[in-house]
């Protein structure tokens, strides 16, 4: 992390940005970034001028939904859930490399409506300074709709956000990144409710075994498990493997594999070279 004094100056800048915004609806996933933004905004502006909204669909794991609600309650923030239907959009379900654009377009459209109805001046998300330049087509959807990213505007990095979230006593300060369940399906392979349910149940099983950083990548009949290399010996213990394979086969997988490269966020992006997205100029809106 950068010098603490410099980092605290960024917190001051964040608070100034929020005060200038006046009131805000936060796209709230319950992850470290959006929870930290929610905590600072609620503290800076007051509960009545901040609303956290979580988009709920088949691509959100139930345990993530529950945790988001619990953390918002601990923060003392106003929290609302809104149902989204991105999976009904063929542009999303066909799973192009800019799939997230269509998901965020759906979400931010709902959030803009709620913000107008509630008299909130801005819609904001939890993007941070490290997100610049990453493969994040969802950010484009936000920019097109005037969504602001106060953490990014203040120059706060992920490391700084985790540091200050811990300092504030937020329980999710070290929470691993938790992108939507659709991110476990290789681009070009269709997103279905059945696949999302398989992934969600498989990852829940591994979480219940104590594996905190985990992905189950869905390759049709094959489940490809990613855990940090340090966790591999425990995963491969006979007492774990036998039950794990049985459970995954009950969920509909024929083969259960362990990725020897280990856990890495966004591993499916490794196959992006040469792939093309749906041109946004021809997308039906």
Steps between C-alpha positions, in 0.01 A plus 500: 500500500609858442611727783224506763494880509443512125234232530316689772499804272309287251240426768463874554455539125239223498302673772520829310372330184209347689406829662502665157275221368251574778311171483574169336364159408779242516507189284574268789624144463618451857862473390781694663489797261128570496467431874782742580345765276166443669653537846682824416200645315262420786741652750559810286151572368273334753274197461214693339711614204656164414335185368672170424332292229589139420401348168362150555490240224599140434862609456524617862583221742246484787779510760633822342152651514464414868843633590437828316182556700674420828794734434268786401314445826826511697595825326162645591418585140172498311498195273267391220498202267380523140429208271687505169438285193821513299488127429187562288709722271646293214799736482584394856397132489710434189801594716715728281819645642312820585225310683544725803400802294148364459474401865607843622277672244203318650608576856584867451173561316312374807721701735452824308123458528520436874732799550253729323210364702690546828636844411863386513737708290744233381546131434846372599691174486798360689759505222844588634821640352635151424205427272619739231626312197364163613250307284186654650234560233251566781680828570413617149130447576544712811681781319228513235238546771682758707588262783781637716783310668599704809771256612663523159459878489679522835782279369448225759657165418377159613777472757411839647131414512572175684726686746240763584214249501690300762570818695125573502424148620316388190475120508556467126830692491685188375214340309618335177364643176163345418393567141166366381453128440480553123871584506569128558365409155743532204415775253285373215344223708140582583406628845203305639322489832594134537872572459486788747327282756762225454782749550337663800436170677849369419672811636277504805606141573868594479446809717332282762814284498698811590641597159467878492663589169340269248357487150315219324536557126219337298619316188178313421554152646825608669535696821841668522578599858740783579636544853830656613789257470542502877149351529554221248638238742191525720267490202672182380469313830311175453240598756426819305533378142257209522215708640580791270483287185178339618341839568609653170364201308171540683497857366532371144873512426650186344863588569659695786844652444747716693680778312868459588571867426295580806251773575519814288223751465379538143676192367247467218626834366820316407319377189398846377775544239338533161144488632251766400214656690150574379533844332307734726392711204278215376371374831124520536423725792 
